[in-house]
Amino acid sequence: LEPLNRYENHMILLVEEAVSYIKEGGFANVLVTADYFHMNIEEAIIEDTLHTYREYIGHIHLASSQRLQPGMGHMDYLPGFKVLHADGYTGGCTVECRVQADDEQAAYGESAALLKGKLQEAGFYRRAS
């Protein structure tokens, strides 16, 4: 269940609201997709939301603050990644964005490198010794 921002939806805006629907409906097999783009608009502090609802987060969508590729805009992924790692997150992450670049393949590569570096810094990957 993915909360969307107020400009795209008027039903479920916050992760807290999605969790409420899951609990009230007794949907034991439903988890939340926490989308950085939407959370950047609606959640006060993304990492606090990820921690508070950690047992309900099943997937992460990544994008910049303007729904562009990670590395554009002002999104700081590291605090959320650190919380996810500390909380033992084992779900997946997907980049869901538009690409703004003359060379889209190179831009994707740069985004992947940025995200991998932030995930490593958060403790998800161990660097080879």
HELIX and SHEET records of a PDB file:
HELIX    1   1 VAL A   15  GLY A   25  1                                  11    
HELIX    2   2 TYR A   36  GLU A   42  1                                   7    
HELIX    3   3 ILE A   46  THR A   52  1                                   7    
HELIX    4   4 ARG A   54  TYR A   56  5                                   3    
HELIX    5   5 LEU A   78  ALA A   86  1                                   9    
HELIX    6   6 GLU A  104  ALA A  122  1                                  19    
SHEET    1   A 3 VAL A  32  ASP A  35  0                                        
SHEET    2   A 3 ILE A  57  LEU A  62  1                                        
SHEET    3   A 3 GLY A  92  VAL A  95  1                                        
END                                                                             
